[in-house]
Amino acid sequence: MKVLTVTLNPALDREVVVNNFQINELHRINNQKYSVMEPGGKGINVSLILSGLGLPSIAMGFLGGFIGSIVEQKLRMLSDLVTTNFVFVDEETRENLAIIDPSNDTITEINSLGPNIDEKSLKQFMRRFDISLKRAECMVFSGSIPPGVPADYCMELVKKAKDSGKMVISESTGDHFELAVKNGLLTVVKPDLRSKKEYMGETLKSLEDYVKAAEETVKMGSKMAILSYEIEGDVVATSEGVWLLKAKEHIERSHLLGTGDSFVAGVVYRLLKNRKDLLEAAKWGMAAAIAETKFIGKEFISIEDVEMCTESFELSRLR
Amino acid sequence: MKVKNAMIKDVSAIFENETVEEFIVSCIRKNRSGFPVVDEHFRVVGFISESDIINNALPSYFSLLQSASFIPDTHQFVRKIGEIKDEPVSKFMVTPPIVVHPEDTAIHAADLLIKKRLKAIPVVDDEHQLVGIFTRINLIHVALEGKINSR
């Protein structure tokens, strides 16, 4: 198993498609297809997308209660390339609700906090993590952290991976993530800028802000930083330069779901073929993300889908 | 059909030095009746199920009774469970474990499940490390779909 994905705070993602969604109104969903339930959490999503690309992975994290069981079972139903190794806690796994409105091109998301993780479960997880890590080449550490998991604990996880020579790719936000970035523990850094355009205590506004933040990240020890810039673009920095990758076509907001995870999966897939060629990996990530936007909601893109999108964006060197 | 096509790709396991209490809590939280027991290298060294705990908490003569619809001494049962809760699972597990390999036929795994009256069999790779689990419901499912004899 080359890839280990860690999702400390998985979720049951519920997606409803409602045309002309309005608050304070009753909406009925007349087609069952427009109300779906899927396992979620950024690491799990990456595992699923990788399995669409034919790459097996092991998924770890904390699950709990009925919702936790549904997440695990759904994950199994969706893919036979994902091996599960979750520690179950006492409280229920969270649910995330996304209301997709194609008419107005909006996504409204409501994400809950997640279960409290007790100390015993943290210990149990660490032992299992140590073993799974040994068998992997690459660790994906993405998403939010549930209550009860200290930032130090996350640091320990990524530090172990880095110290044993594994690649660590992370898309996340918050103190634990920024601490890992500052300590140069992550190979590829992708700040999750969906809810706030804030990173390392700065509010990102101009393209120059993004370029600076990406460059700083690489200086702190990461091999590559990827910052999504406006809807169609991504700023990518390595020790060799800074680039802007920009989709040629306009992308509908309602098609953005899961594109960040596809980006990460694309990068992982390519880096496993060649650890050195970072820019190529970023291009593959971009192509995977654009491929994902062809679908409404989360779907599994194939290698052919990604290859069809390798020309769908422009690459311009900024530095 | 091979084991690898029918197994559940889940590697939940109990470490040999984790406690009976941790095992019981895991069973409840995961809605399982047993787990493979592994060492520090994730090699399967045993299998522990709820019946191993129950049998241990009951008086030794209990197994001699052909059919008993009651527990002869509930106080003893409760006391015994309390006594063993902090003990390592390695004390109560079945060892050496019965295992199958991903490349084994599903028929072979089915045969073991039925003849040995098992609920689940750990699936291990060449290094004896856990890679999945083959359960009764997997057996019934492949049989139901008529795939058990297919290649």
HADDOCK unambig.tbl for C-alpha pairs under 7 A between the chains (distance, minus, plus):
assign (segid A and resid 65 and name CA) (segid B and resid 29 and name CA) 6.83 0.50 0.50
assign (segid A and resid 83 and name CA) (segid B and resid 9 and name CA) 4.69 0.50 0.50
assign (segid A and resid 83 and name CA) (segid B and resid 10 and name CA) 5.36 0.50 0.50
assign (segid A and resid 84 and name CA) (segid B and resid 9 and name CA) 6.35 0.50 0.50
assign (segid A and resid 84 and name CA) (segid B and resid 10 and name CA) 4.62 0.50 0.50
assign (segid A and resid 84 and name CA) (segid B and resid 11 and name CA) 6.25 0.50 0.50
assign (segid A and resid 85 and name CA) (segid B and resid 10 and name CA) 5.96 0.50 0.50
assign (segid A and resid 85 and name CA) (segid B and resid 11 and name CA) 5.34 0.50 0.50
assign (segid A and resid 85 and name CA) (segid B and resid 12 and name CA) 5.26 0.50 0.50
assign (segid A and resid 86 and name CA) (segid B and resid 12 and name CA) 6.96 0.50 0.50
assign (segid A and resid 88 and name CA) (segid B and resid 29 and name CA) 5.96 0.50 0.50
assign (segid A and resid 88 and name CA) (segid B and resid 30 and name CA) 6.57 0.50 0.50
assign (segid A and resid 89 and name CA) (segid B and resid 29 and name CA) 6.95 0.50 0.50
assign (segid A and resid 90 and name CA) (segid B and resid 29 and name CA) 6.92 0.50 0.50
assign (segid A and resid 131 and name CA) (segid B and resid 41 and name CA) 6.86 0.50 0.50
assign (segid A and resid 131 and name CA) (segid B and resid 42 and name CA) 6.84 0.50 0.50
